[in-house]
Amino acid sequence: MANQLTQRISATDLARNLASVIDQVRVARLPMTITRGNQDIAQIIPVINSTVSLSDLDSLLKRSSLSKSQKQLFADDLIRVRQSSTLPNSGWK
């Protein structure tokens, strides 16, 4: 049985959106449970030692099924993260 953090997708929706689902599992690092009817039939789980680059994030966002307002909320979150972050002083001046 899937835990609370596991997302669910029907086998039909998975077939239609496989690349996007794989990217979501890879970036979010959370399992995706595949369902048929009301029954869980399989899971896609992230590889533990994988890393994600900014290029991967860009690719995911371009293929995502997020609405325009959801993309704007994500962009706003990124701005807040940038504003609250500080980088160490660079020795490359």
N, C-alpha and C positions, 0 to 999 in steps of 0.2 A: 504494500500500500504506500502511496506517495505521501511525503511530509508536506507541511504547510508552505514551504518555500518552493516546492516543485510546481512548475507551470504545466498546464494540460493543453493538449491539442488533439483534435480528431485525426484519424488516419487520412481522411480525405483532405483536410486542411494542410496536413504535413506534406502530402503529395504535391499540392499546389504551391507550397512555400518552402520547399526543402532547404534551399540555400540560405534564406533568411532565418529559418529556425536554427540551423547549424551555427550561424553567426551569433544568434542570440544566446545559445548555450555556451558558446566559446567566450563571449564577452561578459555576460552576466555571471558565468561560472555556476549556474544552477541547472539541475536536471530538468528535462522536459519529458513528461509522461504522455505517451501516445494512447489514445482511447479509441475504441470501436463500440458504438452504442454507449452503454453505461459501464463498460468493463475496461480496466487498464490492461493494455496488452504488451507494452514495451516501454523502455526509457532510453533517452539519449542523454548521456552524462558527459560532463567536461573532463578532459584529461587534466590531471593534477598539476603537472609541471609545465604547462603551456604558458606562454606570455603573449600579450596583446600589444601591438604597436599603434601609433596614431594612424597609420595607414589602414590598419585593420578596422579601427573605429570609424574612419571616414567611409570605408567600404560598407560597413554595417549600416551606417546612417543613410547612405544613398539607396540601399535596398530595403530599408525598413518600411513597415506598413503603418508607422505612426502618422497621426493626423497632423495638419499644419499647426494646430494649437499645442499638441504634445511636443512637436519639434521645437516650438518657441519656448516652452517650459524647460526643455532640456538645455537649450541655448542659454536661457537665463540662469540655470543652475551652473553651467560652465563659467559664466561671467562672475557669479558669486564666488566660485572656487578660486578663480584667478585673482580676484580682488582680495581674498582672505589669505592667499598664499604668499610666502616670501621665499626668495631664492637666496642661497648663500652667495657671498661676494665672490666674484670671478677673479681668477688670477690672470685673465686674458685681456687686460686693459690696454 
